[in-house]
Amino acid sequence: MADDLYSMLGVSRTASEDDIRRAYRRLAKELHPDVNSGKQAEEQFKKVSAANDILSDPERRRQYDRGEINANGEPAYAARTSRGARAGTRTPDDFGGFADVFTDIFGTGRAHGRGQDVRYSLDVDFLEAVNGAKKRVTLPEGGVLDLTVPEGVQDGQVLRLKGKGGVGVERGDALVEIKVRPDPTFKRTGDDIAFEVPVTIDEAVLGGKIEVLTVQGRVQLTLPKVTSSGQVFRLKGKGVRNASSSVTGDSLVTIRIVMPPAIDESLSYFFSEWRQKHRYDPGRS
C-alpha cells in the first residue's frame, strides 16, 4: 500500500486523534464488507483499516511521520542496504537493517498484520444468561454480529469470537462482555438459584405438594406438615446448567407464609380456642 495514509483517511497531517477516529469510523461504516459487496469495497476497507492501525497508534504515527516506517508499517531500510551494496560489503548498519526486516516478518510484523481485537458489551436478561440464547449485536460502524450466549454465562464474563474483529492479514477477534440484568424473583449464587415461594396458612400447617416455578420450569415441591416461614428447601439439579464447568446447581427455595386477605369468624374462633390450649414460644424470648 503505497498510498499516503492521511489521504487514505481523508484527514490532514495535523489531524488530532479524535479527527482520525471519526474519519475511520465514517469510512469503516461506508465500506464494511457486511454492508458492501464486491472486491473493490473489501480492498478499500482493508486499506482504511491498515491506515487507521498506524495513525491511531501515537508511536507508530510518529515513526511514519519521521519516515522510519512506510505505509505498510515496514521499516524504511532501503538506504542502509543500498549503501552496503555499493561498497561490495555489508556494514554493521546493513545487518541492523536486515535484522529489522526479520523482526518485522517474524515479530512485530505479525502483530501489525493481524487485525485489532474489538470490544463490545451485550445486555442480556437473567433467564437468557441462565438458559442460553441467540443474540445479535449491532456494531458501532454498521453491520451486525450474531452470537450464541452459552448456558450459565455470568455477569462480566467475556465471550471471544474468533476472526470477528478488525481486518488484517489475519482478522482479529471480537470480545463481547456480558452484562446480566437483575431479576425480581431469582438471585444467583455460583450455580445455585435462590428465590422465595409464598404459601398459605393451611399449606404450611397441613403440608402437601405445591407447584414451584424454577429457572428450568415448573416442578413439584413436597411441604412437610408444620412448615415454618423462612424454612429453605433444596431442589437438586434445578439451578444453573453451567456450560463451561459441566456442573448443574440447585434451587434454594425459601418458604414465606402469606396470610389470607381476610379472616372470617370461624377461623378467628378456632385460633382463639387453639391458643388457649397450645400456646408456644416462637423464639422471641
C-alpha positions as semicolon CSV with decimal commas, in nm:
position;residue;x (nm);y (nm);z (nm)
1;M;0,000;0,000;0,000
2;A;0,197;0,296;-0,130
3;D;-0,084;0,549;-0,067
4;D;-0,039;0,833;0,181
5;L;-0,212;0,721;0,499
6;Y;-0,356;1,063;0,578
7;S;-0,505;1,090;0,231
8;M;-0,644;0,741;0,266
9;L;-0,846;0,854;0,572
10;G;-0,920;1,196;0,425
11;V;-0,751;1,394;0,705
12;S;-0,459;1,637;0,723
13;R;-0,119;1,556;0,872
14;T;-0,207;1,778;1,171
15;A;-0,529;1,589;1,242
16;S;-0,597;1,510;1,608
17;E;-0,657;1,158;1,739
18;D;-1,029;1,236;1,757
19;D;-1,027;1,352;1,394
20;I;-0,861;1,026;1,287
21;R;-1,101;0,819;1,495
22;R;-1,407;0,993;1,349
23;A;-1,277;0,964;0,994
24;Y;-1,207;0,594;1,033
25;R;-1,548;0,519;1,183
26;R;-1,721;0,702;0,900
27;L;-1,524;0,520;0,630
28;A;-1,549;0,184;0,804
29;K;-1,925;0,218;0,820
30;E;-1,943;0,303;0,450
31;L;-1,703;0,031;0,334
32;H;-1,764;-0,255;0,578
33;P;-1,797;-0,593;0,397
34;D;-2,118;-0,665;0,587
35;V;-2,292;-0,376;0,413
36;N;-2,098;-0,370;0,084
37;S;-2,049;-0,647;-0,165
38;G;-1,768;-0,654;-0,417
39;K;-1,393;-0,691;-0,417
40;Q;-1,319;-0,320;-0,457
41;A;-1,506;-0,218;-0,139
42;E;-1,339;-0,500;0,053
43;E;-0,990;-0,394;-0,059
44;Q;-1,065;-0,030;0,022
45;F;-1,189;-0,133;0,368
46;K;-0,864;-0,323;0,431
47;K;-0,656;-0,021;0,329
48;V;-0,855;0,213;0,551
49;S;-0,823;-0,029;0,845
50;A;-0,449;-0,066;0,791
51;A;-0,407;0,313;0,775
52;N;-0,600;0,351;1,099
53;D;-0,385;0,083;1,267
54;I;-0,079;0,305;1,217
55;L;-0,224;0,654;1,261
56;S;-0,428;0,565;1,571
57;D;-0,111;0,441;1,744
58;P;0,082;0,753;1,860
59;E;0,425;0,585;1,848
60;R;0,376;0,427;1,505
61;R;0,232;0,753;1,373
62;R;0,549;0,936;1,483
63;Q;0,761;0,667;1,314
64;Y;0,559;0,708;0,994
65;D;0,585;1,090;1,005
66;R;0,965;1,064;1,053
67;G;0,992;0,821;0,763
68;E;1,112;0,536;0,985
69;I;0,831;0,308;0,862
70;N;0,644;0,312;0,535
71;A;0,270;0,300;0,466
72;N;0,275;-0,076;0,515
73;G;0,422;-0,035;0,863
74;E;0,754;-0,184;0,745
75;P;1,097;-0,039;0,838
76;A;1,240;0,201;0,582
77;Y;1,572;0,017;0,550
78;A;1,644;0,055;0,175
79;A;1,901;0,336;0,213
80;R;2,114;0,135;0,454
81;T;2,118;-0,181;0,241
82;S;2,199;0,009;-0,081
83;R;2,498;0,178;0,083
84;G;2,642;-0,164;0,175
85;A;2,578;-0,293;-0,179
86;R;2,776;-0,007;-0,338
87;A;3,077;-0,085;-0,117
88;G;3,054;-0,453;-0,200
89;T;3,040;-0,542;0,169
90;R;2,779;-0,541;0,442
91;T;2,833;-0,291;0,719
92;P;2,703;-0,330;1,074
93;D;2,424;-0,091;0,977
94;D;2,333;-0,324;0,690
95;F;2,296;-0,618;0,929
96;G;2,088;-0,394;1,153
97;G;1,864;-0,325;0,854
98;F;1,827;-0,697;0,777
99;A;1,756;-0,758;1,148
100;D;1,474;-0,504;1,126
101;V;1,329;-0,699;0,834
102;F;1,345;-1,029;1,021
103;T;1,189;-0,866;1,328
104;D;0,912;-0,723;1,114
105;I;0,840;-1,057;0,947
106;F;0,868;-1,284;1,247
107;G;0,794;-1,047;1,535
108;T;0,619;-0,712;1,527
109;G;0,516;-0,751;1,165
110;R;0,297;-1,044;1,258
111;A;0,123;-0,838;1,524
112;H;0,073;-0,546;1,282
113;G;-0,056;-0,781;1,014
114;R;-0,325;-0,914;1,249
115;G;-0,639;-0,709;1,275
116;Q;-0,717;-0,541;1,605
117;D;-0,939;-0,709;1,863
118;V;-1,259;-0,512;1,911
119;R;-1,463;-0,491;2,231
120;Y;-1,838;-0,473;2,273
121;S;-2,085;-0,515;2,560
122;L;-2,415;-0,700;2,547
123;D;-2,707;-0,674;2,791
124;V;-2,897;-0,999;2,847
125;D;-3,190;-1,091;3,069
126;F;-3,127;-1,308;3,377
127;L;-3,301;-1,613;3,229
128;E;-3,116;-1,570;2,898
129;A;-2,787;-1,587;3,089
130;V;-2,903;-1,897;3,278
131;N;-3,055;-2,090;2,987
132;G;-2,853;-1,953;2,693
133;A;-2,983;-1,751;2,398
134;K;-2,918;-1,640;2,042
135;K;-2,839;-1,268;2,032
136;R;-2,750;-1,006;1,773
137;V;-2,508;-0,718;1,842
138;T;-2,537;-0,401;1,632
139;L;-2,184;-0,274;1,564
140;P;-2,093;0,097;1,602
141;E;-1,951;0,114;1,248
142;G;-2,252;-0,062;1,097
143;G;-2,341;-0,422;1,039
144;V;-2,439;-0,686;1,293
145;L;-2,275;-0,966;1,487
146;D;-2,470;-1,284;1,565
147;L;-2,356;-1,487;1,865
148;T;-2,468;-1,767;2,094
149;V;-2,485;-1,687;2,465
150;P;-2,394;-2,020;2,633
151;E;-2,586;-2,165;2,927
152;G;-2,468;-2,039;3,264
153;V;-2,280;-1,730;3,142
154;Q;-2,206;-1,489;3,428
155;D;-2,221;-1,112;3,460
156;G;-1,893;-0,961;3,340
157;Q;-1,787;-1,274;3,151
158;V;-1,621;-1,204;2,814
159;L;-1,702;-1,414;2,508
160;R;-1,430;-1,431;2,240
161;L;-1,548;-1,463;1,879
162;K;-1,251;-1,572;1,671
163;G;-1,198;-1,384;1,346
164;K;-1,482;-1,134;1,405
165;G;-1,260;-0,835;1,484
166;G;-1,055;-0,587;1,282
167;V;-0,945;-0,663;0,927
168;G;-0,583;-0,756;0,862
169;V;-0,372;-1,034;0,714
170;E;-0,534;-1,231;0,996
171;R;-0,860;-1,093;1,133
172;G;-0,870;-1,000;1,499
173;D;-1,128;-1,126;1,747
174;A;-1,445;-0,972;1,885
175;L;-1,455;-0,963;2,266
176;V;-1,811;-0,934;2,397
177;E;-1,861;-0,856;2,766
178;I;-2,190;-0,989;2,904
179;K;-2,399;-0,761;3,128
180;V;-2,674;-0,959;3,306
181;R;-2,986;-0,767;3,407
182;P;-3,108;-0,845;3,761
183;D;-3,429;-1,046;3,805
184;P;-3,700;-0,951;4,058
185;T;-3,753;-1,316;4,163
186;F;-3,432;-1,513;4,117
187;K;-3,089;-1,449;4,271
188;R;-2,779;-1,637;4,160
189;T;-2,503;-1,758;4,394
190;G;-2,244;-1,953;4,199
191;D;-2,453;-2,208;4,010
192;D;-2,733;-2,213;4,270
193;I;-3,053;-2,011;4,232
194;A;-3,229;-1,872;4,540
195;F;-3,587;-1,748;4,548
196;E;-3,893;-1,727;4,774
197;V;-4,223;-1,914;4,736
198;P;-4,540;-1,788;4,908
199;V;-4,762;-2,050;5,077
200;T;-5,098;-2,034;5,257
201;I;-5,153;-2,099;5,627
202;D;-5,317;-2,433;5,562
203;E;-5,035;-2,545;5,327
204;A;-4,780;-2,460;5,595
205;V;-4,975;-2,640;5,869
206;L;-5,104;-2,943;5,682
207;G;-4,824;-2,983;5,427
208;G;-4,874;-3,120;5,076
209;K;-4,748;-3,075;4,722
210;I;-4,716;-2,728;4,572
211;E;-4,606;-2,618;4,225
212;V;-4,287;-2,413;4,210
213;L;-4,153;-2,217;3,913
214;T;-3,772;-2,262;3,880
215;V;-3,534;-2,130;3,614
216;Q;-3,572;-2,467;3,442
217;G;-3,951;-2,472;3,452
218;R;-4,227;-2,582;3,689
219;V;-4,165;-2,862;3,940
220;Q;-4,348;-3,015;4,239
221;L;-4,222;-2,942;4,591
222;T;-4,347;-3,151;4,884
223;L;-4,402;-2,947;5,200
224;P;-4,392;-3,141;5,527
225;K;-4,653;-3,070;5,791
226;V;-4,586;-2,766;6,010
227;T;-4,352;-2,585;5,770
228;S;-4,224;-2,256;5,911
229;S;-4,185;-1,931;5,722
230;G;-3,818;-1,888;5,627
231;Q;-3,754;-2,261;5,600
232;V;-3,530;-2,345;5,299
233;F;-3,572;-2,647;5,072
234;R;-3,312;-2,761;4,818
235;L;-3,419;-2,884;4,474
236;K;-3,123;-3,081;4,341
237;G;-3,020;-3,008;3,983
238;K;-3,275;-2,728;3,934
239;G;-3,023;-2,444;3,925
240;V;-2,781;-2,324;3,655
241;R;-2,654;-2,571;3,395
242;N;-2,304;-2,428;3,356
243;A;-2,172;-2,499;3,005
244;S;-1,814;-2,407;3,098
245;S;-1,788;-2,637;3,403
246;S;-2,046;-2,905;3,312
247;V;-2,192;-2,861;3,662
248;T;-2,561;-2,806;3,739
249;G;-2,653;-2,615;4,054
250;D;-2,958;-2,640;4,278
251;S;-3,262;-2,428;4,355
252;L;-3,281;-2,298;4,713
253;V;-3,646;-2,232;4,791
254;T;-3,733;-2,016;5,093
255;I;-4,088;-2,052;5,223
256;R;-4,286;-1,737;5,301
257;I;-4,623;-1,783;5,473
258;V;-4,880;-1,535;5,343
259;M;-5,190;-1,452;5,543
260;P;-5,531;-1,454;5,372
261;P;-5,675;-1,114;5,275
262;A;-5,947;-1,153;5,541
263;I;-6,004;-1,372;5,848
264;D;-6,361;-1,495;5,893
265;E;-6,527;-1,559;6,229
266;S;-6,483;-1,936;6,219
267;L;-6,106;-1,915;6,168
268;S;-6,073;-1,644;6,429
269;Y;-6,269;-1,853;6,684
270;F;-6,062;-2,163;6,602
271;F;-5,732;-1,987;6,667
272;S;-5,865;-1,830;6,988
273;E;-5,954;-2,172;7,120
274;W;-5,631;-2,327;6,990
275;R;-5,417;-2,061;7,154
276;Q;-5,568;-2,125;7,494
277;K;-5,455;-2,489;7,481
278;H;-5,139;-2,478;7,266
279;R;-4,958;-2,152;7,344
280;Y;-4,587;-2,176;7,245
281;D;-4,272;-1,962;7,228
282;P;-4,167;-1,887;6,864
283;G;-3,821;-1,776;6,981
284;R;-3,879;-1,413;7,076
285;S;-3,769;-1,461;7,439
